[in-house]
Amino acid sequence: MPSFQTVKGFRDFLPEDCGRRNYIFARWREVAARHGFVEYEGPMLESTDLYRKKSGQEITEQLFCFTTKGEEEVSMRPEVTPTLARMAAAKQRDYPKPMKWFQIGPCFRYERQQRGRLREFYQYNVDILGESSPAADAELVAFAIESLRTFGLEPGDFVIRLSDRRLWADFAAKFSLDEEKNASFLQVIDKMERAPEAVTDEKLQALGISLAQVREFIASVNEDHPTFAPLRENLSARGLWQYVKIDPGIVRGLAYYTGTVFEAFDVKHGLRAIAGGGRYDNLVGLLSDGSVNLPACGFAMGDVVLGELIKVTPAAQAAMDQWTHQASALDAYVIIADEAQRSNALAIVQRLRQAGMRADYSFTAQKVGKQFQAADNSKAHFGVVVGAEYPMLTLQNMRTRFKSEVPADALEQKLSEALSEPETGALLA
């Protein structure tokens, strides 16, 4: 038989991988709820023209695109912002402003895979539509910070690098760059940190700009620049400005940004950007041919880089391990010590599940020792032994091995009380 493997850049999610993914999703949703955001979703297939209109013909090089049997050109979504803009343009009248929406789902980009970047990834998209105030930008930066802190990451683990596209627009205006050259210029600046200096200088010279002029401009923008005063005041009031660093070198490569832009980076491990976003006031108007003008700002965070950062940050990894352990552990494993009592044991399993507890048992007759081993393997908190003494049951704490006798009709209450006790606290009496 042929040996099939996962398509390059895509992933299998074994149970432990799903546990880690679910942990990330749960934390993301918790932060969104605390900030008053509501969840939405869009399709994973969109018309390829939607991305062409936003980013130009060259975007197709990064798309998984194909023609359907109905001769429609479609693409698997590489990002969600165009979908959101399309949806908002069509339905924004039905919602009060600002619209505070978030989404979690898979995206696909046909590009070279590397550490922190795959061709298939899950993305957390957070957007505020219908609000032009800098307070919305500050809210998003705060949201991004809280999204990272909720994983156990601290100031020494990550930094928000903050810039503003308007500063670069003013700089480019001095060189009379047209729209096409300005887009090329921003691409050069976006890649400047990663590209060889000679390559950057050559590309800038072709636009009539020197690398020295760019560096002089970057050095002129500091923490006290008035452009950032509203965000600094807002985030300082929350005690979050310590996570922010003004860095005009951040421009974001996408052409639709119009104001504040920011990216989150780890401090110690040299990973790719964990998150990035900014203000895009013209995108909804562009995709609706001017029929709807809706100011907007947002950011996205991917699960791949975040997962890498959690892995190399002990406190964050420990928090994930604890959560996934609890999420996958059974409350009780019902051990059938006397096969004559299997019907009563099945009734107990059903009662526990109906009471909202996670319970399991052996489908076939097995030695008691093997059933206890299965209980350990499933990380059960308690073993419930059903034997010849039924309706008396033996309840055993699988961590301490402490045993107690419990009447069958009191099992749900006793087990619920035992599960509510901290693991280091009192045992069931």
Disulfide bonds with the S-S distance in Angstrom:
none
